[in-house]
Amino acid sequence: MTDTHLYQQARLSRDPRFDGSFFVAVKTTKIFCRPICPATLPLEKNVEYFVMAQQAMQKGYRPCLRCRPDSAPSSNAWQGVVTTVKRASQLLHTYHELSISEIAQKLGIGERYFRQLFQEQLGVSPKQFQLFDQILFAKHLLHQSNLSVEQVAQASGFNNARRLQIQMKKVTGLAPSQVRKQQQNIAQDIQLTMAFRPPYNWPHIRDFLALRAIPNIEQIKHDSYARTFILGNCKGWFQAQFDEQNNQFKLHIKLNDIKYLTKVLRNIERVFDVSADIQTIQHQISLSGIPPENITDGMRLPGIWEPFEAGCRAILGQQISVKAAIKLVTQLVQELGEKTDETHYFPSPDSVAKNPLLFLQIPTSRKQTLLAFATFCQQHPDATIDDWLSIKGIGPWTVAYAKMRGLSSPDIWLESDLVIKNQLKKFSIDADKARPWRSYLTLQLWKIA
């Protein structure tokens, strides 16, 4: 089945599993929609398909105000293009404040080559992609949040309301005041929605996180997850409430610096793995040899807020049970985490590195590993997780676990994990056939242990 035929069938059926994976542009109205848009279906001859909203905007189409393409589930729609373009798209999507030259530098390529590669692969320049992405995010905030227009401009990288108004009017034909039906001005207390494509196995991700939850930082209820966080110079809290009927999470976010909102949202999306193409992933896992009846439908990859926390959890959890590990992590937070009257924040590398850790009842060698790890992260904030292997006491398992949950890397195979070793004795598994989704195979085998 060709992509066009697949898109046509998904559009005609309004299949929610394809929501966000492509967009439908109508030539007669010059408007583009999500495939689940409730508007009257246009004739096929009047339709054009795009895998990214930014591509539709580049061709002069305006986002539909009814189905709101800005609120569609995120999608790795550029999965098939070269790795450099995929990384660039992710950077442009997350870091609105970075210039094109800064992103090219992060990618390790020249700015001219970066522009040429991006244009060839996606049909839109990096600068246009960044602008369209900012406008879509601003539109999302205008529809859903009670932030002022000035705050929306700050959060979406436009710096001021005037620039937002000029660019939004130019691209969409609508001013911010026209997008927003009513305007309120309640700062920094934000309510949004975060869409996903079904199936989404909320009980699995809820129970997985609940078993590993840190008291006073994470709070988990039947239909919600909440936690405090620190991201750069921003402190905050969020709650994600599962809404199965509408294929979304309802988000409540509090933060002390609105400029970090984009990064905070992208990290929440990662923690809950809402961008996963779960149908493709499950099909690939089924090829590995795991019995079909043992594949949990809609399973996602539960993330940890940031790599340093993932590293601390992995080091303290070496060769002990999950329950015992969380007890140690809780002690670390109680002793060294920043506290307010009501809650705690996970400790920083600096606070851990400066403490002898006498309160932890663990072998001296493990204390030394944790101290060395914190010191390394303090002195090398831009180091990669792979660089942790230079630290005594940190081996491949710790690095792999931190990448799987602290970065949500999809293709981590924890072959040396004791549970996985036991599962491989029961089942004839060819993990290579699950590439590039071996993290999900790891989770599936953990689940049935």
N, C-alpha and C positions, 0 to 999 in steps of 0.2 A: 504494500500500500504506500503510495507516494505521500509526502508531507501534506501537499495541497488537498489530496483526497481525505486524509486523516483530519485536517483542520475543518474541512467541509462537513464531515460526519459529526465532529464534536460540536461545531456551531449549530447545526440543525437540531441536535439532541440537547443542546445547552448542558453538556456533561460537565459537572463541577470539577472533575478530576483534571481537566485541562485549563482551568481558570488560572491565568497568569503565565501560562506556557506559550501563548500566542495571542495576538490581538487582531480584530476584524475591522478593517477600514471600509467605509462606504463611500464610493466615488461620487455619488449624487449629492450627498450632504456634507462631504469633507469632514466627517466625524469618525473617530475610531472608538471601538468598544471592547469590552471583555467578551469572551464567547458565551457567558451566561447572562448577557444583557437581556432584560425582559421586553425590550422594544420589539416591534414587528420585524420579523426576519426579512432582510433585503434579498433581492434576486441575486443569484450567484454571479451573474455577469457584472453586477455592480459592486462586487466585493474584491478587496485586496487584503492579503494576509501579511502580518509582520510578527517576528519572534520577540521584538522589543518595542515598548512604547516609544522609546526615543527615536527609533527608525521611522515609525509612523509620523511623528512630529516633524522629522526632517523632511518628509515628503509633503508637508503642508496640512496634515490632518490635525483636527482639534480633539482633545479628550472629551468623551461623553459626560454630561453632567448627571445622567441618570444612573449608569452602572459604575462610573468613576474608575477608570483604569489606574489611577494613582493608588487605589486601595486594593488592587489585585494582589494575590500572593506573589512573593518574590520568586524568581526563577533563574536558574543558571542557563539562560537561553543561549548563551554563547559557549556552551559546553564543547561544541564541536570545533571551535576555532583554536588557534595556537595558544599555548599556555601564557605567553606574554600578554596577549590581548585579554585573556580571561582575567589575569591578575590586574591589568590596567583598569578593566571595567569595574572590578571590585573596589579598587582604590578610589576611582572617580565616584563610585556609588556611596562610599563611606566618608571620604575626606573632602568635603566641599571646599574647605579652606585652602587646599593645596593647589598650586599653579600647575600648568601642564609640564613645565620644565622640572618642577620638583618631583612630579610623579615619574617622569622619564628617568630622572636621577635614581629614584628608588628602584626602578626596574633594571637599572644598569645599562641603559641604551641611550643613544643620542635622541634629542628632541625631534629632529627632522625625521629620523627613521621611525620613531614612535608615531608621529602623525601619519606617515605614509602607511605603516602597517595597520593602524587602527582604521583608516579610511578604506583600505583594500578589503579588510575582513568584515567590517560592519556597515560600510557605506555611509558613515557619519564621522565627522572629525571629533577628536577628543574634547575640544572646547565646546562644540555643540552638544555632545553627549552629556557633558557636565552641566551645561545650562539647562537642558531639557530635564535632567534628573533633579536639579534643584527646583525647577518649576513644579514638577510632579509632586515633590515632597512638600513644597509650600502649599500647593493645592490641597493635599491630604490634610495638612494642619488647619487650613482655613475651613475645610468642611467639618472637621471633627473636634478640634480643640477649642478652648476658650482663651487662647493666647491672643494678645493684640496683634495687629498687622505688623507693627514694629518688631515684636518678639518673634513672629513667624519669619520675618526677613532675617533676623539674627540667627535663628535656628537653622535656616535653610541656606545660609552662606551668602546672602545678598548684602549684608552689613547695614542696610537701612531700608525703610519702607518705600522711599521714592524709587530706588533702583528695582526693587521687587515689582512695584506697580508698572514701571516702564517695560520690563522684560516680560511680565505675565501678559500685559495687554498686547505686546508685539507678537508673542508666540500663540496665545490662546484666543485673543480677541476679547478677553474679559479682564476687568480690573479686579483686584482682591475684594473690593466691596461687593462686586457682583457675584463672586463665587460664594461669599459668605452671606447667608440669609439673615443672620443676626450676629451682632458683634458684642462680646463681653470682654472684660479686661481683668481676668483673675490670673495673676502671674505664677508661673512655675509649677502649678498644680494641674497636670495634664491628663486628659482621658482620650484614648485613641482605640482603634481596633487593629488587630494584626491577623490577616487572613492566612489560611492554609488550604492546600488541596487535600480532599479526603482520599483514602481513609487515614485517620489520625488516631493512634491508640493512646489516648490520654491516660487511662489507668496504668499502663506500663511506665510511661515517663514520670507520672506522679509518684508511683510506688518506688521507682528506682531512686528518684531524688529524695523521697521521704526517708528511705533507709539510710541515706548519707547526709541528711540535713544537719546543719550546725545551729544549735539553739541560739536565740537572740540575733541571728543573722538571717536565717531562712525560716519561713512559716508556710506550712503546707496544709491545705484543707482538702475536702472532698473534690472540689472543682476549681481550686486555685493554688497558685504558688506565688510567694512574695519573698523579697530579700532586700537587704541594704547592699550598697556597692560604692566603690571608689573607682573612678575612671579618669586618669590624669589628675587634674586639679579639681575635678567635680565630685561631689558627694551626693548620694541620692538613695532612693528607694523605689521599687516598683512592685506592682501586683499584676499577675496575669491570670484572668479568669476564663476558663474553658467554656466556649459556647458552641456546642456540637451542632445545634440546629442551623446556625448561620455560618458554619465552617470558619470560625475565627476565635481569637482570644480578645477579650476586653482588657485593655491596659489602663492602669492608673499609675502615673509616674510623678515623682517629686524629685527635683534636683535644684542645686543652688547656682547653676550656670547654664542658661538656656542654649548657649553655643554648643554644648555637648550633646544636645538631644539626638542629632542624627547618629552619632556613634553609639549612644545608649540604645537606641532602637535597633540598630544593626546587630548589636551584641545580644539583645533579647531574642531577636530572630534566630541567631546562631544557637543560643542556649536551648531553644525549643525546636530547632531544626525544621522550621516551617517551610523552607525552600526545597526540601528534598522531593525528588521525583520518585515517590515511593513505589509506583507500579514498575518502573524500570529496575529499581533496586531489588525488589522482591523477585522479579524474573531472573535477574543475574544470580542472586543467592541460590535460587532453586537449581541452577546448573552445577552448583558445587557438590551436590550429593546429599545435602541435608534433607531428610524426609519431608514431603509437603505438609504433612499433618503437624510437624514441629515448627513450621514457620508462623510466627506471630504476625497477623495482618496489621499493617499500619504502624509498625514499630519505628520510632525515631531515635536519633542519637542524642542523649541528654548531655548538655554541655556544662562546664564549670565556668564561672564568670571570667576568669583571666588566668594566664599560664602560671603566674607565681603561686596562686592558690592551688592550682592543679598539681604543681610540683611539691608543695608542702603536704598535700593530701597523699600523694603517691609515696613520698619518703616515709611519712609516719605510718603508712599502711603496708609497708614491706613485711611480708611473711607473717601477718596477723589477720584476724577476722575483720570484716567491715565494721562491726559494732565496736571492737576494740580500737580500731583506727579513728573512728569518729569521736570516741572519748578523748583521745589524745589531741585531735584537732580542736575540739571544744576547749580543752585546757589551754591550748596555745592562744585561742581567741580571747578567752577570759583574762589571761595574764597580760597579753601584749596588744590586743586589738583596741583601737580607739573607741571610747564609750561616750554615749550621751545618756540622758535620764531614762530613755526608753529602749535603747538598742545598742548594738555593737557594729563595728566594721572590721573586716578581715585585716590582720596586721600587715604592715608594709615590710619590705625587705630590710629597711633601715632598723625598724623596731626589733625584728628577729635577730639581726646580725649583732646588735649591741647587747643582747641578753645571754647569760651563760646557760639558760634553759634548765636550771636545777629543778624546776617544778615538774619536769617530764620524767616519768619513771620508764626510761628506755635505755638500751645499751649506750655506752659512751660513744661508740663508733657512729651510731645513728645520730646522736646529738651533733657530733662533729660534722657529719654530712649535711645536716640541716643548717648549721651555722655557715658552713662553706658555701652552700647553695644560696643562702640569703645574702652573704657578702658578695658573691659573684653577681647576683641580680642587681644589687645595689651599685656595684662598680661598672657593670656592663648592661645598662637598661635596654640597649638595642640588640643584644645578643639573641641568636635563635635558640630554640629548644635543643637542637642537635648539639649546640655548643656546650650544653650541660654535661655531656659525656666526659669532658675534661675534669670534672669534679669527682674526687675520690668518693666512692660509695654510691654513685649514680650510674646505673647501667642501662642497657637497651630497653628493658621492660619499663623502667620509670620514665624514660624519654618517650617511648611509644604511648604509654598511658596518658601522659601530659599532652601529647599532640592530639590524641583521639578525643579527649574531653576538654582540654584547655584551648585548643584551636578548632575542634570539631573536624579534624582531618578524616575524610570518609574511607580511606584505604589503609587502615592500620590493622595488621593481623598479629594479635598477641599470642603467637604460637608457644612462647615459653611460659605463659600463664598456667598455673597448676590446674585450674578448672578446665581450660581449653585442652590441656594434655589428657585429662580424664575423658573428656568428650570425644576426643579423637580415637580413643580406644573403643568407644561404642559405635561410632559412625565412620563410614569411609568417606572422608571429606577431601576434596581437591580445592584448596583455598584459592589457588590461582584463577580458577574459573569464576570466582566471585569478584575479581577485579573489575572496576576500581572501587568496589563497595565492601571491602573486607572488614571495615569497622562494624558494619551491620551484621555480618556473619559472626563476628566475635560476640556481639550483643545477643544474637539469636541463640548461640550455644550457651552463653551464660544463663539465658532465660530458662532453658530446658534442663539445666543442671540439677 
